[in-house]
Amino acid sequence: MPSTALSLDVLPPGLIALPTVYRPQADTRLLAASLAREALGPGTDVLEIGTGTGALALHAAGRGARVTAVDVSAMAVATARMNAWLHRLPLRVLHGDFATRTEGQRFDLVVANPPYVPAPDTWLPSRGPERAWDAGPDGRTVIDRICAQLPSLLRPGGALLMVQSGLCGAEETLSLLARRGLIADIADRACVPWGPVLRSRRAWLEARGLAAEAEEQEEVVTIRAQRL
Protein backbone atom coordinates (compact mmCIF):
# COMPACT_ATOMS: atom_id res chain seq x y z
CA MET A 1 0.00 0.00 0.00
CA PRO A 2 1.47 3.40 -0.96
CA SER A 3 1.83 6.13 1.61
CA THR A 4 -1.20 8.34 2.13
CA ALA A 5 -0.87 12.07 1.48
CA LEU A 6 -1.08 13.97 4.76
CA SER A 7 -3.41 16.93 4.53
CA LEU A 8 -4.93 19.28 7.08
CA ASP A 9 -7.85 20.10 4.78
CA VAL A 10 -10.38 17.95 6.63
CA LEU A 11 -9.41 19.25 10.09
CA PRO A 12 -11.15 22.30 11.56
CA PRO A 13 -9.05 25.47 11.16
CA GLY A 14 -7.92 27.70 14.01
CA LEU A 15 -7.79 25.12 16.76
CA ILE A 16 -6.47 26.26 20.12
CA ALA A 17 -4.47 24.07 22.51
CA LEU A 18 -3.89 24.68 26.19
CA PRO A 19 -0.46 23.81 27.65
CA THR A 20 0.47 20.06 27.58
CA VAL A 21 -2.36 19.26 25.11
CA TYR A 22 -1.28 17.28 22.04
CA ARG A 23 -1.61 19.38 18.89
CA PRO A 24 -2.59 17.77 15.57
CA GLN A 25 0.47 16.25 13.93
CA ALA A 26 1.25 13.72 11.19
CA ASP A 27 -0.59 10.88 12.94
CA THR A 28 -3.67 13.10 13.39
CA ARG A 29 -3.63 13.96 9.69
CA LEU A 30 -3.29 10.31 8.70
CA LEU A 31 -6.23 9.35 10.91
CA ALA A 32 -8.19 12.27 9.48
CA ALA A 33 -7.63 10.92 5.96
CA SER A 34 -9.15 7.60 7.02
CA LEU A 35 -12.02 9.30 8.86
CA ALA A 36 -12.88 11.37 5.80
CA ARG A 37 -13.80 8.19 3.93
CA GLU A 38 -16.23 6.95 6.57
CA ALA A 39 -19.98 7.37 6.00
CA LEU A 40 -21.00 9.80 8.74
CA GLY A 41 -24.16 11.79 9.25
CA PRO A 42 -27.20 12.25 11.45
CA GLY A 43 -27.86 9.05 13.34
CA THR A 44 -24.18 8.04 13.46
CA ASP A 45 -22.79 7.72 16.98
CA VAL A 46 -19.03 8.31 17.19
CA LEU A 47 -16.65 7.90 20.12
CA GLU A 48 -13.20 9.47 20.07
CA ILE A 49 -10.74 8.08 22.63
CA GLY A 50 -8.05 10.58 23.59
CA THR A 51 -9.51 13.62 21.88
CA GLY A 52 -6.75 16.15 22.60
CA THR A 53 -7.78 19.38 20.88
CA GLY A 54 -10.97 17.72 19.62
CA ALA A 55 -9.87 18.06 15.98
CA LEU A 56 -11.14 14.68 14.79
CA ALA A 57 -14.25 14.77 16.95
CA LEU A 58 -15.14 18.16 15.49
CA HIS A 59 -14.61 16.86 11.95
CA ALA A 60 -17.14 14.10 12.65
CA ALA A 61 -19.55 16.51 14.35
CA GLY A 62 -19.27 18.86 11.38
CA ARG A 63 -20.59 16.07 9.18
CA GLY A 64 -23.64 15.63 11.40
CA ALA A 65 -22.57 12.73 13.63
CA ARG A 66 -23.37 12.60 17.33
CA VAL A 67 -19.92 12.62 18.92
CA THR A 68 -18.68 11.71 22.38
CA ALA A 69 -15.05 12.62 23.04
CA VAL A 70 -13.14 11.30 26.07
CA ASP A 71 -9.73 12.21 27.46
CA VAL A 72 -7.88 11.48 30.71
CA SER A 73 -6.36 14.97 30.60
CA ALA A 74 -8.44 17.75 32.16
CA MET A 75 -6.54 20.25 30.01
CA ALA A 76 -7.48 18.33 26.86
CA VAL A 77 -11.14 18.22 27.92
CA ALA A 78 -11.13 21.99 28.47
CA THR A 79 -9.41 22.50 25.11
CA ALA A 80 -11.88 20.33 23.20
CA ARG A 81 -14.82 22.08 24.81
CA MET A 82 -13.42 25.50 23.89
CA ASN A 83 -12.80 24.41 20.30
CA ALA A 84 -16.33 23.03 20.06
CA TRP A 85 -17.68 26.37 21.28
CA LEU A 86 -15.49 28.34 18.88
CA HIS A 87 -16.63 26.22 15.93
CA ARG A 88 -20.29 26.18 17.04
CA LEU A 89 -20.43 22.40 16.89
CA PRO A 90 -22.18 20.06 19.35
CA LEU A 91 -19.65 17.88 21.13
CA ARG A 92 -20.07 15.80 24.27
CA VAL A 93 -16.67 15.88 26.00
CA LEU A 94 -16.02 13.67 29.04
CA HIS A 95 -13.08 13.61 31.43
CA GLY A 96 -11.72 10.25 32.56
CA ASP A 97 -11.11 6.69 31.45
CA PHE A 98 -12.84 5.86 28.18
CA ALA A 99 -14.15 2.47 29.32
CA THR A 100 -15.56 3.82 32.58
CA ARG A 101 -17.15 6.93 31.05
CA THR A 102 -18.84 5.01 28.23
CA GLU A 103 -19.89 1.89 30.14
CA GLY A 104 -23.07 0.40 28.67
CA GLN A 105 -22.95 2.57 25.53
CA ARG A 106 -22.41 1.38 21.95
CA PHE A 107 -21.11 3.32 18.97
CA ASP A 108 -21.09 3.06 15.19
CA LEU A 109 -17.50 4.31 14.98
CA VAL A 110 -14.65 4.49 17.48
CA VAL A 111 -11.73 6.78 16.61
CA ALA A 112 -8.48 6.62 18.59
CA ASN A 113 -5.05 8.22 18.49
CA PRO A 114 -3.75 6.58 21.68
CA PRO A 115 -0.33 6.91 23.29
CA TYR A 116 1.92 4.48 21.38
CA VAL A 117 5.54 5.57 21.81
CA PRO A 118 7.72 2.95 23.55
CA ALA A 119 9.08 4.36 26.79
CA PRO A 120 11.58 3.03 29.37
CA ASP A 121 9.13 3.44 32.25
CA THR A 122 6.71 0.58 32.88
CA TRP A 123 4.03 2.94 34.20
CA LEU A 124 2.06 5.52 32.24
CA PRO A 125 2.68 9.18 33.09
CA SER A 126 -0.12 10.84 35.04
CA ARG A 127 0.65 14.41 33.97
CA GLY A 128 2.61 16.48 31.49
CA PRO A 129 2.75 16.33 27.68
CA GLU A 130 4.29 12.82 27.80
CA ARG A 131 0.87 11.55 28.81
CA ALA A 132 -0.19 11.91 25.18
CA TRP A 133 2.49 9.59 23.78
CA ASP A 134 4.31 7.40 26.35
CA ALA A 135 2.83 3.88 26.41
CA GLY A 136 5.16 1.52 28.28
CA PRO A 137 8.23 -0.43 27.11
CA ASP A 138 6.51 -1.92 24.05
CA GLY A 139 4.24 1.05 23.31
CA ARG A 140 1.17 -1.14 23.55
CA THR A 141 -0.30 -0.48 27.00
CA VAL A 142 -3.22 1.63 25.75
CA ILE A 143 -3.53 -0.02 22.33
CA ASP A 144 -4.04 -3.45 23.90
CA ARG A 145 -6.66 -2.09 26.27
CA ILE A 146 -8.63 -0.49 23.44
CA CYS A 147 -8.54 -3.76 21.51
CA ALA A 148 -9.80 -5.65 24.56
CA GLN A 149 -12.69 -3.22 25.15
CA LEU A 150 -13.69 -2.81 21.52
CA PRO A 151 -16.31 -5.59 21.25
CA SER A 152 -18.27 -3.96 24.07
CA LEU A 153 -18.01 -0.49 22.51
CA LEU A 154 -19.12 -1.25 18.94
CA ARG A 155 -22.58 -1.96 17.62
CA PRO A 156 -22.88 -4.79 15.09
CA GLY A 157 -21.35 -3.48 11.88
CA GLY A 158 -19.50 -0.75 13.77
CA ALA A 159 -15.86 0.06 13.09
CA LEU A 160 -12.65 1.22 14.74
CA LEU A 161 -10.15 3.65 13.24
CA MET A 162 -6.92 3.72 15.25
CA VAL A 163 -3.52 5.17 14.42
CA GLN A 164 -0.26 3.76 15.74
CA SER A 165 3.45 3.53 15.02
CA GLY A 166 5.05 0.58 13.31
CA LEU A 167 7.49 0.57 16.25
CA CYS A 168 4.82 -1.00 18.45
CA GLY A 169 3.68 -3.75 16.09
CA ALA A 170 0.84 -3.09 13.66
CA GLU A 171 0.64 -6.80 12.81
CA GLU A 172 0.26 -7.61 16.50
CA THR A 173 -2.69 -5.22 16.67
CA LEU A 174 -4.30 -6.82 13.63
CA SER A 175 -3.90 -10.29 15.17
CA LEU A 176 -5.32 -9.16 18.50
CA LEU A 177 -8.36 -7.61 16.85
CA ALA A 178 -8.91 -10.75 14.77
CA ARG A 179 -8.88 -12.82 17.96
CA ARG A 180 -11.58 -10.51 19.28
CA GLY A 181 -13.74 -11.40 16.28
CA LEU A 182 -13.19 -8.28 14.18
CA ILE A 183 -12.14 -7.95 10.54
CA ALA A 184 -9.06 -5.73 10.63
CA ASP A 185 -6.64 -4.32 8.08
CA ILE A 186 -4.34 -1.36 7.54
CA ALA A 187 -6.35 1.47 5.96
CA ASP A 188 -3.58 4.04 5.48
CA ARG A 189 0.13 4.38 6.10
CA ALA A 190 2.76 7.10 5.94
CA CYS A 191 6.45 7.49 6.73
CA VAL A 192 7.33 10.53 8.81
CA PRO A 193 10.67 11.81 10.13
CA TRP A 194 11.58 10.97 13.68
CA GLY A 195 10.60 13.69 16.10
CA PRO A 196 12.51 14.84 19.19
CA VAL A 197 11.00 12.16 21.46
CA LEU A 198 12.21 9.24 19.35
CA ARG A 199 15.56 10.89 18.72
CA SER A 200 16.10 11.30 22.46
CA ARG A 201 15.48 7.53 22.92
CA ARG A 202 17.53 6.28 19.98
CA ALA A 203 20.03 4.26 22.02
CA TRP A 204 17.31 2.65 24.12
CA LEU A 205 15.15 1.82 21.07
CA GLU A 206 18.10 0.29 19.24
CA ALA A 207 19.10 -1.73 22.31
CA ARG A 208 15.58 -3.18 22.53
CA GLY A 209 15.53 -4.01 18.82
CA LEU A 210 12.66 -1.60 18.17
CA ALA A 211 14.66 0.54 15.75
CA ALA A 212 17.52 -0.08 13.35
CA GLU A 213 20.80 1.76 13.65
CA ALA A 214 20.69 5.22 12.03
CA GLU A 215 16.94 4.89 11.34
CA GLU A 216 15.44 8.30 10.64
CA GLN A 217 11.83 7.64 9.65
CA GLU A 218 8.88 6.09 11.43
CA GLU A 219 6.00 4.31 9.72
CA VAL A 220 2.62 5.36 11.03
CA VAL A 221 -0.49 3.38 10.14
CA THR A 222 -4.22 3.67 10.53
CA ILE A 223 -5.90 0.38 11.38
CA ARG A 224 -9.54 -0.16 10.52
CA ALA A 225 -11.41 -2.96 12.24
CA GLN A 226 -15.08 -3.84 11.79
CA ARG A 227 -17.39 -5.82 14.02
CA LEU A 228 -19.54 -8.28 12.11
C-alpha positions, 0 to 999 in steps of 0.5 A: 500500500502506498503512503497516504498524502497527509493533509490538514484540509479535513481538520477544523481550522484555528484550533487552540491548545492549552499547555500540555495538550497534544496538537494535531500532527502527522498521525492526526492527519493520517487518521483524518484521511481515514475518517474522511472516507467513513460514512457519517451523518445524522444518526451516526454515533461516534466515540473518540478516545483521547480527543486532545484538541478535539480536531477529529471529533469536530470533523465528525460533528461537522458532518452531522454525527453525534460525537462523544469525546473522552480524554484522561487529561483535564486540560485536553477536555477543556481544550476540546470544549473550547474548540467546540464552542469556537466552531459552534459544533455540538460535542459531548466531552467527558473527562476520565477513562474511556471504558468507565465513562462510556460503560453500557454505551455502543457506537457506530464508529470508534476513533483513537489516536492513543499513546503508542511511543515505547518508553523506558518506564513501565508505568504511564505518566499521570501528567505532562505532555508525555501523557499523550504519547508514552505507552510503556516499554513496548508502546502497547499499553493503551492499544491493547486495552482499546482492543480488549474493550472494543467488542463492548463499545461497537454496535454490530457493523461498527468500526474502529479507526486507530492510528499507531506507530510501526514501532509498536507492532501493527501486525500484532494489533491486527492479530489481536483484533482478529482474535476478538472477532473483528475484521481488521486491516491497515487502511492508510500508512505514511512514513514521517521523520523521527521527532525529538522524542524518538531521537532522544530515545535512539540508544534505548530503542536500538538496544531493545531491537525496536529501531535499526541503527541510524533509522530516521523515519517512522512508519505510522499506520491507521488500522480499521477494524469492523465488528460483524 
